[in-house]
Amino acid sequence: MTSKRGQEYCLIVEGSYYSESEAQRALQDPFIEDWVERTGHFRIHNLDEIEVAKDVTLGSLQIFMIDEEVFEIISNDASLPLTEKKARMVKEALQRQAIFDEIKVVPLEEDDVI
């Protein structure tokens, strides 16, 4: 599929998580642990400072369950949507952390936005 300029993307991930909150926690934990190791502390407002990939913060990512053990990760920041490049960088970061079993980058359809 040829990407359109300005097209927003999302990640479809699979993993052994049984709820959105469990998957969200799994997504956040390794990045928070790295942050604490670097800074020595963590507060909830730091989610908007912790970069998962260039220009993508942990606080800007939202996860939704779309099927059993299948989740969609989107940007919840309308001013900084996930472009294809950013989505691929997030995918690489998640693969390095081994958080999910499968990770795909796909275009986000306008009617998919919750």
LUMFI-409629 format. One line per 5 residues: number of its first residue (from 1); their letters; for each residue x, y, z of N, C-alpha, C. Coordinates in nm, 2 decimals, padded with zeros to 4 digits. Example, Ala and Ser with C-alpha at 12.3 -4.5 7.8 and 13.67 -1.06 7.14 Angstrom:
BEGIN
1) AS) 01.32 -00.57 00.78 01.23 -00.45 00.78 01.32 -00.33 00.78; 01.28 -00.22 00.71 01.37 -00.11 00.71 01.29 00.00 00.79 .
This chain:
BEGIN
1) MTSKR) 00.08 -00.12 00.00 00.00 00.00 00.00 00.09 00.12 00.00; 00.06 00.22 -00.09 00.14 00.34 -00.09 00.08 00.43 00.02; 00.17 00.49 00.10 00.13 00.58 00.20 00.10 00.71 00.15; -00.01 00.77 00.20 -00.05 00.90 00.16 00.02 01.00 00.26; 00.05 01.12 00.20 00.11 01.22 00.29 00.01 01.26 00.39 .
6) GQEYC) 00.05 01.26 00.52 -00.04 01.30 00.63 -00.12 01.18 00.68; -00.10 01.06 00.63 -00.17 00.95 00.67 -00.13 00.91 00.82; -00.23 00.88 00.90 -00.20 00.84 01.04 -00.19 00.69 01.04; -00.10 00.64 01.13 -00.08 00.50 01.14 -00.10 00.45 01.28; -00.12 00.32 01.30 -00.13 00.26 01.43 -00.05 00.14 01.43 .
11) LIVEG) -00.04 00.08 01.55 00.03 -00.05 01.57 -00.07 -00.15 01.61; -00.07 -00.27 01.55 -00.16 -00.38 01.59 -00.06 -00.48 01.66; -00.09 -00.51 01.79 00.01 -00.59 01.86 -00.07 -00.71 01.92; 00.00 -00.82 01.94 -00.05 -00.94 02.00 00.03 -00.98 02.12; -00.03 -01.01 02.22 00.04 -01.06 02.34 -00.05 -01.12 02.44 .
16) SYYSE) 00.00 -01.19 02.54 -00.08 -01.26 02.64 -00.13 -01.17 02.75; -00.20 -01.07 02.71 -00.26 -00.98 02.81 -00.41 -00.99 02.79; -00.48 -00.98 02.91 -00.62 -01.01 02.91 -00.71 -00.89 02.92; -00.65 -00.77 02.93 -00.73 -00.65 02.94 -00.64 -00.53 02.88; -00.71 -00.42 02.86 -00.64 -00.30 02.81 -00.54 -00.25 02.92 .
21) SEAQR) -00.59 -00.25 03.04 -00.50 -00.20 03.15 -00.38 -00.29 03.17; -00.39 -00.42 03.15 -00.27 -00.51 03.16 -00.18 -00.48 03.05; -00.23 -00.46 02.93 -00.14 -00.44 02.81 -00.08 -00.30 02.82; -00.15 -00.20 02.87 -00.10 -00.07 02.89 00.01 -00.07 02.99; 00.00 -00.14 03.10 00.10 -00.15 03.20 00.22 -00.22 03.14 .
26) ALQDP) 00.20 -00.33 03.06 00.31 -00.40 03.00 00.39 -00.30 02.90; 00.31 -00.22 02.83 00.37 -00.12 02.74 00.46 -00.02 02.82; 00.41 00.03 02.93 00.47 00.13 03.00 00.59 00.09 03.09; 00.58 -00.02 03.15 00.67 -00.07 03.25 00.82 -00.06 03.21; 00.86 -00.12 03.10 01.00 -00.12 03.07 01.06 00.03 03.05 .
31) FIEDW) 00.98 00.11 02.99 01.02 00.25 02.96 01.03 00.33 03.09; 00.93 00.30 03.19 00.94 00.37 03.32 01.06 00.32 03.40; 01.09 00.19 03.39 01.20 00.13 03.46 01.33 00.20 03.41; 01.34 00.22 03.28 01.46 00.28 03.22 01.47 00.43 03.27; 01.36 00.49 03.27 01.35 00.63 03.32 01.40 00.64 03.47 .
36) VERTG) 01.35 00.55 03.55 01.39 00.55 03.69 01.54 00.53 03.71; 01.59 00.43 03.63 01.73 00.41 03.63 01.81 00.53 03.60; 01.77 00.61 03.50 01.84 00.73 03.45 01.82 00.84 03.55; 01.70 00.86 03.60 01.67 00.99 03.68 01.66 00.96 03.83; 01.63 00.84 03.87 01.62 00.81 04.01 01.48 00.83 04.07 .
41) HFRIH) 01.39 00.87 03.98 01.25 00.89 04.03 01.15 00.89 03.92; 01.02 00.88 03.95 00.92 00.88 03.85 00.79 00.94 03.91; 00.73 01.02 03.84 00.59 01.08 03.87 00.51 01.06 03.75; 00.38 01.05 03.77 00.29 01.02 03.66 00.30 01.13 03.54; 00.33 01.25 03.57 00.35 01.35 03.47 00.47 01.32 03.38 .
46) NLDEI) 00.56 01.24 03.43 00.68 01.20 03.35 00.64 01.12 03.22; 00.52 01.07 03.22 00.48 00.99 03.10 00.49 01.08 02.97; 00.47 01.21 02.99 00.48 01.29 02.87 00.62 01.34 02.84; 00.72 01.29 02.92 00.86 01.32 02.90 00.94 01.20 02.85; 00.88 01.08 02.88 00.95 00.96 02.84 00.93 00.93 02.70 .
51) EVAKD) 01.04 00.94 02.62 01.03 00.91 02.48 01.04 00.76 02.45; 00.94 00.71 02.37 00.95 00.57 02.33 01.03 00.57 02.20; 01.01 00.67 02.11 01.08 00.69 01.99 01.09 00.84 01.97; 01.17 00.89 01.88 01.18 01.03 01.85 01.04 01.09 01.83; 01.01 01.19 01.92 00.89 01.27 01.91 00.76 01.19 01.95 .
56) VTLGS) 00.78 01.07 02.01 00.67 00.99 02.05 00.69 00.96 02.20; 00.60 01.02 02.29 00.62 01.00 02.43 00.53 00.89 02.48; 00.56 00.83 02.59 00.48 00.72 02.65 00.34 00.77 02.68; 00.33 00.90 02.72 00.20 00.95 02.76 00.11 00.98 02.64; 00.17 00.98 02.52 00.09 01.00 02.40 00.03 00.88 02.34 .
61) LQIFM) 00.07 00.76 02.39 00.03 00.63 02.33 -00.09 00.58 02.41; -00.19 00.54 02.34 -00.31 00.48 02.40 -00.33 00.34 02.34; -00.38 00.25 02.42 -00.40 00.11 02.37 -00.54 00.07 02.39; -00.59 00.00 02.29 -00.73 -00.05 02.29 -00.73 -00.20 02.26; -00.81 -00.28 02.33 -00.83 -00.42 02.29 -00.92 -00.43 02.17 .
66) IDEEV) -00.88 -00.50 02.07 -00.97 -00.51 01.95 -01.01 -00.66 01.93; -00.95 -00.75 02.00 -00.98 -00.89 02.00 -00.91 -00.95 02.12; -00.94 -01.08 02.14 -00.87 -01.15 02.25 -00.72 -01.15 02.23; -00.64 -01.08 02.32 -00.50 -01.07 02.31 -00.45 -01.00 02.19; -00.53 -00.91 02.13 -00.49 -00.83 02.02 -00.53 -00.69 02.05 .
71) FEIIS) -00.43 -00.59 02.03 -00.45 -00.46 02.08 -00.41 -00.36 01.96; -00.47 -00.24 01.97 -00.43 -00.13 01.88 -00.37 -00.02 01.96; -00.25 00.02 01.92 -00.19 00.14 01.98 -00.19 00.26 01.89; -00.25 00.37 01.94 -00.26 00.49 01.86 -00.20 00.60 01.94; -00.18 00.72 01.87 -00.14 00.84 01.94 -00.27 00.91 01.99 .
76) NDASL) -00.27 00.95 02.11 -00.39 01.02 02.16 -00.36 01.17 02.16; -00.26 01.21 02.09 -00.22 01.35 02.07 -00.25 01.39 01.93; -00.36 01.46 01.91 -00.40 01.50 01.77 -00.30 01.58 01.70; -00.22 01.66 01.78 -00.12 01.74 01.72 00.01 01.67 01.68; 00.02 01.55 01.73 00.14 01.46 01.70 00.09 01.32 01.66 .
81) PLTEK) 00.03 01.30 01.55 -00.02 01.17 01.51 00.10 01.08 01.48; 00.07 00.95 01.48 00.18 00.85 01.44 00.19 00.85 01.29; 00.29 00.90 01.23 00.32 00.89 01.09 00.37 00.75 01.07; 00.39 00.71 00.95 00.44 00.57 00.92 00.58 00.56 00.98; 00.66 00.66 00.97 00.80 00.66 01.02 00.80 00.65 01.17 .
86) KARMV) 00.72 00.73 01.24 00.71 00.73 01.38 00.66 00.59 01.43; 00.56 00.54 01.36 00.50 00.41 01.40 00.61 00.30 01.39; 00.69 00.30 01.28 00.79 00.20 01.27 00.90 00.22 01.37; 00.93 00.34 01.42 01.03 00.36 01.52 00.97 00.31 01.66; 00.84 00.33 01.68 00.78 00.27 01.80 00.78 00.12 01.79 .
91) KEALQ) 00.75 00.06 01.68 00.76 -00.08 01.66 00.90 -00.14 01.70; 01.00 -00.07 01.65 01.14 -00.11 01.68 01.17 -00.11 01.83; 01.12 00.00 01.90 01.14 00.01 02.04 01.06 -00.10 02.12; 00.94 -00.13 02.07 00.87 -00.24 02.14 00.93 -00.37 02.11; 00.99 -00.39 02.00 01.06 -00.52 01.97 01.18 -00.53 02.05 .
96) RQAIF) 01.25 -00.42 02.07 01.37 -00.43 02.16 01.33 -00.47 02.30; 01.22 -00.42 02.35 01.17 -00.45 02.49 01.10 -00.58 02.50; 01.07 -00.65 02.38 01.01 -00.78 02.38 00.88 -00.78 02.46; 00.80 -00.68 02.44 00.67 -00.66 02.51 00.56 -00.74 02.45; 00.55 -00.75 02.32 00.45 -00.82 02.25 00.50 -00.92 02.16 .
101) DEIKV) 00.42 -01.02 02.13 00.47 -01.14 02.04 00.47 -01.10 01.89; 00.37 -01.02 01.85 00.36 -00.98 01.71 00.33 -00.83 01.71; 00.39 -00.76 01.62 00.37 -00.61 01.60 00.36 -00.58 01.46; 00.25 -00.51 01.42 00.24 -00.47 01.28 00.21 -00.32 01.28; 00.26 -00.25 01.18 00.22 -00.11 01.15 00.12 -00.11 01.04 .
106) VPLEE) 00.01 -00.04 01.06 -00.10 -00.03 00.96 -00.16 00.11 00.96; -00.21 00.15 00.84 -00.27 00.28 00.84 -00.40 00.28 00.93; -00.42 00.39 00.99 -00.53 00.41 01.08 -00.65 00.46 01.00; -00.75 00.39 00.99 -00.87 00.44 00.92 -00.94 00.54 01.01; -01.00 00.64 00.94 -01.06 00.75 01.02 -01.17 00.70 01.11 .
111) DDVI) -01.25 00.60 01.06 -01.36 00.54 01.14 -01.31 00.45 01.26; -01.17 00.42 01.26 -01.11 00.34 01.37 -01.09 00.43 01.49; -01.08 00.56 01.47 -01.04 00.64 01.59 -01.16 00.64 01.69; -01.12 00.61 01.81 -01.23 00.60 01.91 -01.25 00.73 01.98 .
